[in-house]
């Protein structure tokens, strides 16, 4: 059965990837009358999470239990961050201990074959994404990479690449199944006929691939916003300390500049020399009430809040669309099994 719905970010109507650390939603309101001497609900910023009982930290990955909906740091429950996306249902240690007869255990999705065939499958460099429906791979890219590796092994064992190519060069996409006969290394090709349902599954898989690419682009945009927020905080602190305007022109960096110099920019605030560019300092040395950059902190933060809201709304729409597609995949699979 499908996993229960999860708690979501306060900033979006649907949760992002399991491997992304988002602020867990506030627990549902209690049904009983609240104590007049106590607040109605605990402030999210003061709430303690996980077995370590610490406050929310955006830099740590978290996952919610499918039974109690409590959130846990993956590192505290010995789940490597690169394996989180493979989890199908997660049950926390307290729930397992409290329900010894329920046979609760964390279950995992089928992993991409390219990751399993990696020289070191446990390495973060190997693919740890779940395989798509009716496929051994998470994406076309992993499938192609794994087949290239298998062809190289085939050639090293004496197989003829030219013969292999002649056998499959006219095959259309997703229509050829190649089988190597070990005795004489000859090639046999089986071309299955794709039914309507199989073609529909392929189409839905491609839609999921497109959604994943858009999600990664939005996540990258949110990372840039987070970087700019940190830069504003550091620049504001420096300006207050030195009693200057403190505007940092690197706040105008493009996405490409951020990708190349982002981490180094933040490091300059740890350098007492405060690096400069060829044209002078990065920071405006004017007075705190500098007319050119008056109120730059609040203006930039407002711009970032609007941009963050747009991206989080887009992520929520993508998540909703992804759920619709996955529901159609489940219905298609169920219909095929019932027949």
Secondary structure as UniProt FT lines:
FT   TURN            10..11
FT   TURN            18..19
FT   TURN            36..37
FT   HELIX           44..46
FT   STRAND          48..49
FT   TURN            50..53
FT   STRAND          54..55
FT   TURN            58..59
FT   STRAND          62..64
FT   TURN            66..68
FT   STRAND          71..73
FT   HELIX           74..77
FT   HELIX           81..86
FT   STRAND          87..89
FT   HELIX           93..98
FT   TURN            100..103
FT   STRAND          107..108
FT   HELIX           113..116
FT   TURN            119..122
FT   TURN            124..125
FT   TURN            133..134
FT   HELIX           140..156
FT   TURN            157..158
FT   HELIX           161..168
FT   TURN            169..170
FT   TURN            173..175
FT   STRAND          177..180
FT   TURN            182..184
FT   STRAND          187..190
FT   HELIX           196..242
FT   HELIX           249..252
FT   HELIX           255..267
FT   HELIX           268..270
FT   TURN            272..273
FT   STRAND          276..277
FT   TURN            278..279
FT   STRAND          280..281
FT   TURN            288..289
FT   TURN            292..295
FT   HELIX           296..338
//
